[in-house]
Amino acid sequence: MAKVLYTAQAHVIGGREGHGHTTDNQLDVDLRLPTEMGGPGGGTNPEELFAVGYAACFESALMNVARRQHVEAGDVAIDSNVTLSPNGEGGFVLGVILDVSIPSVSDRALAVTLIEDAHKVCPYSNATRGNIDVTLLLGGEPL
């Protein structure tokens, strides 16, 4: 078994129409079904939280990969889209698009390599690989 470096803890009541917080009280959110799904909106939802978490994790992975390759990645930004779609069997599936911007890396081939290498080490990428579709973009363009 791998050595655990960190454990995040959260408490949620009421599901998509409830409330959630982390046990350290650093995150405290009202959860609401989005208006696009017939809900009232006015809060966040699991897909938004996943989008933020995946983007943050992926950016950290990319910065680590760049550092190991002695590349100055500079100000990296990631736009993350998480979709929720019916699976045709009464359930739902997620999809992810990560659009990465690395303005300080002008060599497209190098930027693509950094993104692909980050996708190999990012914990979110490793957790979702083979389970959901993840599309990686560089500046809005497919790798």
The 8 nearest C-alpha neighbors of each residue, nearest first, counted from 0:
[[1, 2, 3, 4, 5, 6, 122, 126],
 [2, 0, 3, 4, 5, 6, 122, 125],
 [1, 3, 4, 0, 5, 6, 122, 7],
 [4, 2, 5, 1, 6, 0, 7, 122],
 [5, 3, 2, 6, 1, 7, 0, 122],
 [4, 6, 3, 7, 2, 8, 1, 122],
 [5, 7, 8, 4, 3, 9, 22, 21],
 [8, 6, 5, 9, 21, 22, 23, 4],
 [7, 9, 21, 22, 6, 10, 23, 20],
 [10, 8, 21, 22, 20, 11, 7, 19],
 [9, 11, 20, 19, 21, 12, 22, 8],
 [12, 10, 19, 18, 20, 9, 14, 13],
 [11, 13, 17, 18, 14, 19, 10, 16],
 [17, 12, 14, 16, 18, 15, 11, 30],
 [13, 15, 17, 16, 12, 11, 30, 18],
 [16, 14, 31, 30, 32, 17, 13, 44],
 [17, 15, 31, 30, 14, 13, 32, 18],
 [18, 13, 16, 30, 14, 12, 15, 29],
 [17, 19, 29, 30, 12, 11, 28, 13],
 [20, 18, 11, 28, 10, 27, 29, 12],
 [21, 19, 27, 26, 9, 10, 24, 28],
 [20, 22, 9, 24, 23, 26, 8, 10],
 [21, 23, 24, 9, 8, 20, 10, 25],
 [22, 24, 21, 25, 26, 8, 20, 9],
 [25, 23, 21, 22, 26, 20, 27, 9],
 [26, 24, 23, 21, 27, 20, 22, 28],
 [27, 25, 20, 24, 21, 28, 23, 19],
 [26, 28, 20, 19, 24, 25, 21, 29],
 [29, 27, 19, 18, 30, 20, 26, 43],
 [28, 30, 18, 42, 17, 43, 19, 31],
 [29, 31, 43, 42, 17, 16, 18, 15],
 [32, 30, 16, 42, 15, 40, 43, 44],
 [31, 33, 38, 15, 40, 16, 39, 36],
 [34, 32, 40, 38, 35, 36, 31, 39],
 [33, 35, 38, 37, 40, 36, 39, 32],
 [36, 34, 33, 37, 38, 32, 40, 39],
 [35, 37, 34, 33, 38, 32, 39, 40],
 [38, 36, 34, 35, 33, 39, 32, 40],
 [37, 39, 32, 34, 33, 36, 40, 31],
 [38, 40, 34, 33, 32, 41, 31, 37],
 [41, 39, 33, 34, 31, 42, 38, 32],
 [40, 42, 39, 31, 43, 33, 29, 30],
 [43, 41, 31, 30, 29, 40, 44, 28],
 [42, 44, 30, 31, 29, 47, 28, 41],
 [43, 45, 30, 47, 46, 31, 48, 15],
 [44, 46, 48, 47, 49, 43, 15, 30],
 [45, 47, 49, 48, 44, 81, 50, 82],
 [48, 46, 50, 49, 44, 45, 51, 43],
 [47, 49, 45, 51, 46, 50, 52, 44],
 [48, 50, 46, 52, 47, 51, 53, 45],
 [51, 49, 47, 53, 48, 79, 52, 81],
 [52, 50, 54, 48, 49, 53, 55, 47],
 [51, 53, 49, 55, 54, 50, 56, 48],
 [52, 54, 56, 50, 55, 51, 49, 123],
 [55, 53, 57, 51, 56, 52, 79, 77],
 [56, 54, 52, 58, 57, 53, 51, 59],
 [55, 57, 53, 59, 58, 54, 52, 60],
 [58, 56, 60, 54, 59, 55, 121, 53],
 [57, 59, 61, 55, 60, 56, 54, 62],
 [58, 60, 62, 56, 57, 61, 63, 55],
 [59, 61, 57, 117, 63, 121, 58, 62],
 [62, 60, 117, 58, 64, 63, 59, 65],
 [61, 63, 65, 59, 64, 60, 66, 58],
 [64, 62, 66, 60, 61, 65, 59, 67],
 [63, 65, 61, 67, 62, 66, 117, 60],
 [66, 64, 70, 68, 62, 63, 67, 69],
 [65, 67, 69, 63, 68, 64, 70, 62],
 [68, 66, 64, 65, 69, 63, 70, 62],
 [67, 69, 65, 66, 70, 64, 63, 113],
 [70, 68, 66, 67, 65, 71, 64, 72],
 [71, 69, 65, 68, 66, 72, 67, 104],
 [70, 72, 73, 69, 65, 66, 103, 104],
 [73, 71, 70, 103, 65, 104, 101, 74],
 [74, 72, 71, 103, 75, 101, 102, 104],
 [73, 75, 72, 76, 101, 102, 103, 100],
 [74, 76, 101, 100, 73, 72, 77, 58],
 [77, 75, 100, 99, 74, 78, 101, 58],
 [76, 78, 99, 98, 54, 79, 100, 97],
 [77, 79, 98, 97, 99, 80, 76, 54],
 [78, 80, 97, 50, 96, 54, 77, 98],
 [81, 79, 96, 95, 50, 82, 97, 78],
 [82, 80, 95, 94, 50, 46, 79, 93],
 [81, 83, 94, 93, 95, 84, 80, 46],
 [82, 84, 93, 92, 91, 94, 81, 85],
 [85, 83, 92, 91, 86, 82, 93, 94],
 [84, 86, 91, 87, 90, 92, 89, 83],
 [85, 87, 91, 88, 90, 92, 84, 89],
 [88, 86, 85, 89, 90, 91, 84, 92],
 [89, 87, 86, 90, 85, 91, 92, 84],
 [88, 90, 87, 86, 85, 91, 92, 84],
 [91, 89, 86, 88, 85, 87, 92, 84],
 [90, 92, 85, 86, 84, 83, 93, 89],
 [93, 91, 84, 83, 86, 85, 94, 90],
 [92, 94, 83, 82, 131, 84, 81, 95],
 [93, 95, 82, 132, 81, 131, 133, 83],
 [96, 94, 81, 133, 80, 134, 132, 82],
 [95, 97, 134, 80, 133, 79, 135, 98],
 [96, 98, 79, 135, 78, 136, 99, 134],
 [99, 97, 136, 78, 77, 137, 139, 135],
 [100, 98, 77, 137, 138, 136, 76, 97],
 [99, 101, 76, 138, 75, 102, 137, 77],
 [100, 102, 75, 103, 104, 72, 99, 74],
 [103, 101, 104, 100, 105, 74, 75, 73],
 [102, 104, 73, 101, 72, 105, 74, 71],
 [105, 103, 102, 106, 101, 110, 72, 107],
 [104, 106, 107, 103, 102, 110, 101, 109],
 [105, 107, 109, 108, 104, 110, 111, 103],
 [108, 106, 110, 109, 105, 111, 104, 137],
 [109, 107, 111, 110, 106, 112, 113, 105],
 [110, 108, 112, 106, 111, 107, 113, 104],
 [109, 111, 107, 113, 112, 108, 104, 114],
 [112, 110, 114, 108, 109, 113, 107, 115],
 [113, 111, 109, 115, 110, 114, 116, 108],
 [112, 114, 110, 116, 111, 115, 117, 109],
 [115, 113, 117, 111, 112, 116, 118, 110],
 [116, 114, 118, 112, 117, 113, 111, 119],
 [115, 117, 119, 113, 118, 114, 112, 64],
 [118, 116, 61, 114, 60, 119, 120, 115],
 [117, 119, 115, 116, 121, 120, 124, 114],
 [118, 120, 116, 117, 121, 115, 125, 124],
 [119, 121, 117, 118, 122, 60, 116, 125],
 [122, 120, 124, 60, 123, 118, 57, 117],
 [121, 123, 125, 124, 126, 120, 56, 57],
 [124, 122, 126, 125, 121, 53, 127, 56],
 [125, 123, 121, 127, 122, 126, 118, 128],
 [124, 126, 122, 128, 123, 127, 121, 119],
 [127, 125, 123, 124, 128, 122, 130, 129],
 [126, 128, 130, 124, 125, 131, 123, 129],
 [129, 127, 125, 130, 124, 126, 131, 133],
 [128, 130, 131, 127, 132, 126, 125, 133],
 [131, 129, 127, 128, 132, 126, 93, 92],
 [132, 130, 94, 127, 93, 129, 133, 128],
 [131, 133, 94, 95, 134, 130, 93, 129],
 [134, 132, 95, 96, 94, 131, 135, 97],
 [135, 133, 96, 95, 97, 132, 136, 141],
 [134, 136, 97, 96, 98, 141, 133, 142],
 [135, 137, 98, 141, 140, 139, 142, 99],
 [138, 136, 99, 140, 139, 98, 100, 142],
 [137, 139, 100, 140, 99, 98, 136, 101],
 [138, 140, 137, 136, 98, 141, 99, 100],
 [139, 141, 136, 137, 138, 142, 98, 135],
 [142, 140, 136, 137, 135, 139, 134, 138],
 [141, 136, 137, 111, 140, 135, 115, 114]]
